[in-house]
Amino acid sequence: MAADNALGEFLKARRGRVPPAHADLPAHGRRRVAGLRRDELARLAGMSEPYLTRLEQGVDRHPSPQVLRALARALELDDDARAHLFALAAPGPVPPGETEVAPDVHQLLDAWAGTPAYVRDRRFDVLAANKWARALAPMYEPGHNLARDVFLDPAARRLFPDWPEIAAQTAAALRAEADPRDPRVARLVAELEADEDFRGLWARHDARPSRDELKRFAHPVVGELALRRQALTVGGAEQQVIIVYQAAPGSPSETALARLL
C-alpha cells in the first residue's frame, strides 16, 4: 500500500477501469491505456489535465470536496469507493498502536454460547476469539492475520467453497479499513503480493468494508455451514471489530454448528 501517494495510485487505477464507451468517448482506434486517458478524465471531471497530473503524481494531495465529487462521478465510484476517495484526500489522525481487548469484550465473546465470535483490528490481526470461533477455523486463533491466511494458507481455499469471492472481499476490506500510513500494513501488503491472486485483486483498488453477509464453510468435521456474518465496532476502541457468525434458527447449519465442540 503506497502510503506516500495512496490518493494518486487510487485515481490512476480507477481511471483505468472506466470503459471509454461509458463516457461517450470513441472506443475505436488504437489506445495506449486501458480505460480513460488522463486528459479524458480531466475533461469529464471539469478540471485541467495539469491539475489532474499533480493529483496523480502526489504533488497536490488535498483536493477540495468539489473536486473529489467531480472525480467520483467521472470515475463511476460506488458509495464505498467514494468514501475511500474522500478518506485518502483527508486522512484522520494516525490511529493508536497496539490496543488490548477489554475484559468485558472477552466476557461478551465467551457469553455467545454456540456462536463463533472473534475480535480483529483494522489490519485483520485476530486479537481475541471464543472457543467456537477457534473450532470453526484455525485462522480465527488470536495471533493469526486473516488476510495472510486467506491468500497464503492452502487450507483456506478448502475451507471456503466460494474462495474467489471471499478473497475479493478480503482484499477490498483490507483496502478500505487498513491505514496505509501504518508500516505494519505496508509489510503485510508486501508479503501478500507474493501471491498472484492477491496482486490482481489489490491492483483493482476496490474498497469495501466488511459487511453483514452470508458466508459458506466446508468444515472438515461437521461439514457444510452457511453462516450470517455480523461486523460490530467496539465502542471506545474503534480500531477493533467484532465478527460474529450466526446460523439461521432450525437450519442444518445450526445443527452442524452445535457439533463443533
Solvent accessible surface area in square Angstrom, and as a share of the most:
residue,aa,sasa,rsa
1,M,31,0.14
2,A,45,0.35
3,A,44,0.34
4,D,102,0.53
5,N,22,0.12
6,A,19,0.15
7,L,11,0.06
8,G,0,0.00
9,E,62,0.28
10,F,1,0.00
11,L,0,0.00
12,K,74,0.31
13,A,25,0.19
14,R,25,0.09
15,R,26,0.10
16,G,28,0.27
17,R,84,0.31
18,V,4,0.03
19,P,56,0.35
20,P,18,0.12
21,A,64,0.50
22,H,115,0.51
23,A,19,0.15
24,D,136,0.71
25,L,25,0.12
26,P,80,0.50
27,A,66,0.51
28,H,150,0.67
29,G,61,0.59
30,R,233,0.85
31,R,56,0.21
32,R,224,0.82
33,V,65,0.37
34,A,80,0.62
35,G,11,0.11
36,L,0,0.00
37,R,97,0.35
38,R,63,0.23
39,D,47,0.24
40,E,4,0.02
41,L,0,0.00
42,A,2,0.02
43,R,144,0.52
44,L,67,0.33
45,A,9,0.07
46,G,69,0.67
47,M,31,0.14
48,S,61,0.39
49,E,75,0.34
50,P,85,0.53
51,Y,40,0.15
52,L,0,0.00
53,T,29,0.17
54,R,103,0.37
55,L,0,0.00
56,E,0,0.00
57,Q,113,0.50
58,G,7,0.07
59,V,104,0.60
60,D,42,0.22
61,R,110,0.40
62,H,139,0.62
63,P,11,0.07
64,S,52,0.33
65,P,79,0.50
66,Q,132,0.59
67,V,29,0.17
68,L,6,0.03
69,R,108,0.40
70,A,12,0.09
71,L,1,0.00
72,A,4,0.03
73,R,164,0.60
74,A,13,0.10
75,L,4,0.02
76,E,88,0.39
77,L,22,0.11
78,D,90,0.46
79,D,121,0.62
80,D,24,0.12
81,A,2,0.02
82,R,89,0.33
83,A,65,0.50
84,H,20,0.09
85,L,0,0.00
86,F,60,0.25
87,A,56,0.43
88,L,28,0.14
89,A,4,0.03
90,A,75,0.58
91,P,69,0.43
92,G,44,0.43
93,P,127,0.80
94,V,110,0.63
95,P,36,0.23
96,P,91,0.57
97,G,46,0.45
98,E,129,0.58
99,T,49,0.29
100,E,162,0.73
101,V,15,0.09
102,A,43,0.33
103,P,115,0.72
104,D,95,0.49
105,V,12,0.07
106,H,81,0.36
107,Q,133,0.59
108,L,73,0.36
109,L,2,0.01
110,D,91,0.47
111,A,73,0.57
112,W,71,0.25
113,A,79,0.61
114,G,27,0.26
115,T,23,0.13
116,P,0,0.00
117,A,0,0.00
118,Y,7,0.03
119,V,0,0.00
120,R,3,0.01
121,D,12,0.06
122,R,54,0.20
123,R,32,0.12
124,F,9,0.04
125,D,39,0.20
126,V,3,0.02
127,L,48,0.24
128,A,1,0.01
129,A,12,0.09
130,N,0,0.00
131,K,101,0.43
132,W,35,0.12
133,A,0,0.00
134,R,91,0.33
135,A,29,0.23
136,L,1,0.01
137,A,2,0.01
138,P,101,0.64
139,M,12,0.05
140,Y,2,0.01
141,E,63,0.28
142,P,63,0.40
143,G,71,0.69
144,H,65,0.29
145,N,3,0.02
146,L,12,0.06
147,A,0,0.00
148,R,82,0.30
149,D,15,0.08
150,V,5,0.03
151,F,4,0.02
152,L,69,0.34
153,D,55,0.28
154,P,89,0.56
155,A,42,0.33
156,A,5,0.04
157,R,93,0.34
158,R,166,0.61
159,L,17,0.09
160,F,1,0.01
161,P,58,0.37
162,D,45,0.23
163,W,24,0.08
164,P,94,0.59
165,E,97,0.43
166,I,11,0.06
167,A,0,0.00
168,A,39,0.30
169,Q,40,0.18
170,T,14,0.08
171,A,4,0.03
172,A,9,0.07
173,A,4,0.03
174,L,0,0.00
175,R,16,0.06
176,A,31,0.24
177,E,25,0.11
178,A,6,0.04
179,D,26,0.13
180,P,25,0.16
181,R,91,0.33
182,D,21,0.11
183,P,86,0.54
184,R,75,0.27
185,V,0,0.00
186,A,39,0.30
187,R,152,0.55
188,L,9,0.05
189,V,1,0.01
190,A,67,0.52
191,E,71,0.32
192,L,0,0.00
193,E,70,0.31
194,A,86,0.66
195,D,22,0.11
196,E,131,0.59
197,D,60,0.31
198,F,0,0.00
199,R,110,0.40
200,G,43,0.41
201,L,42,0.21
202,W,16,0.06
203,A,67,0.52
204,R,106,0.39
205,H,21,0.09
206,D,44,0.23
207,A,5,0.04
208,R,89,0.33
209,P,48,0.30
210,S,25,0.16
211,R,92,0.33
212,D,75,0.39
213,E,33,0.15
214,L,101,0.50
215,K,20,0.09
216,R,98,0.36
217,F,1,0.00
218,A,38,0.30
219,H,20,0.09
220,P,119,0.75
221,V,120,0.69
222,V,10,0.06
223,G,30,0.29
224,E,128,0.57
225,L,4,0.02
226,A,36,0.28
227,L,0,0.00
228,R,103,0.38
229,R,24,0.09
230,Q,50,0.22
231,A,30,0.23
232,L,76,0.38
233,T,79,0.46
234,V,14,0.08
235,G,73,0.70
236,G,77,0.74
237,A,28,0.22
238,E,101,0.45
239,Q,54,0.24
240,Q,2,0.01
241,V,7,0.04
242,I,9,0.05
243,I,2,0.01
244,V,6,0.03
245,Y,0,0.00
246,Q,90,0.40
247,A,18,0.14
248,A,62,0.48
249,P,126,0.79
250,G,73,0.70
251,S,24,0.15
252,P,114,0.72
253,S,12,0.08
254,E,77,0.34
255,T,81,0.47
256,A,5,0.04
257,L,9,0.05
258,A,80,0.62
259,R,133,0.48
260,L,21,0.11
261,L,114,0.57
